[in-house]
Amino acid sequence: MLSVDYNDEQKELEASIPELQKEIGTLKNECTNVQKFLDIVRKYVCVQELTPEVLRTFISKIVVHEREKKHSQTSPQQIDIYFRYIGTFALPSEINQAEEKTHDERRTA
């Protein structure tokens, strides 16, 4: 009976190997990209002036979304900045706000 359980567990583990190897490859790629970004950051440690060259070095694209309320200058507007090698990221204050909003929605539901 234990032998059957062990064989089943071994089959499950062997089936999960390709997925785990793919995940390891993705993580290695992300690590390499972060290292490339840090190399750029080290090159521009003391930037005195924000020039087009510096912007092109750090930023791959900027996406400006439509306003929540059209034709309103005071309505919030989402802007996503995609950095080279690391993509976009949320600032800690934005992460905390998103977590609080999710937590509030769960309480009211």
N, C-alpha and C positions, 0 to 999 in steps of 0.2 A: 504494500500500500504506500509506504514512504517512497519507494523507488518510482512509482507512478507520479507522485507529487514532484519529486526531483526532476524527472524527465519533462514534465509539463513546464516547470519553472525554467529549465534549461532552454526549452523551445521558445518560451516567451522572451527570455534574455537574448537569445540568438536573433530573434525577429526584431528586437529593438536596436541591435548594433548598427545597421545602416543609418537609422534616424539619428542616433547619437553621434556617429561619425560626421554626418552632415552638419549637425549643430556645432561640433568642435571646429569644423572648417569655417563655419560662419563666424564663430567667436575669434578664431585666429585672424581672419580677414578684418574684423572690426578692430582688433588690437593693432594690426599693421596700419590701418587707416588713422587711428588715434595717434600712433607714433609719428606718422607723416604730418599730421596737424600740429603736434607738439614741436616738430622740427621747424615748421613755419613760424610758430609763436616765438620760439627762441631766436629766430632771425630778426624778428621785429619787437624786441623787448621794450625798447625806448622809442616809441613812435611819438614824435613831436607834432606831426601834422598828418591828418587823414587825407591821403592823396588817392587818386584813382588807381594807382598801382597797388597800394596797400589793400584797397577794397577788392580789387580783382584777385589778389593773392589769397585773401581769406574767404571771400564769398563767391559761391557758384551761381546762385540765383536768389531773387527776391520775388515772392508771390504776394500781391495785394488783392485781398478779397473784397467783394462788394460790402457796402455798409448794411447794417441790419435794417435801417430805415432809409429808403432811398430819398435823395435830395435833402438830407439832413446833415448839416455840418457838425452837429454835436453827437451824432450817433456813433457808437464804437465801430471800429473797423479793424479786422484782423489782418496782420501783416506777418508772413512767415519768411524768415531769413535762413537760407540753406548755406551752411559753411562747407568749404571743401573738405572732403574726406570724412567728416563726421555727420553731415546732414544738419537737420534742424534740431533744436533742443528747447525745452521749456525752462524758464528761469524758476528758481526755487519758490518765489512768491506766486507764480502762476500755478505751479504744482500744488501748493497748499490751498489756493483758491479752488482749484478743480476738485481736490479731495474734500474740502468743506462742502462744496456744492453737491457732490455725490452723497456725502453723509447726510446733508439736509434733506435731499430727495428721498433717501431711504427712511428717514424718520417720519416724513409726511405720508409715505405710502402705506 
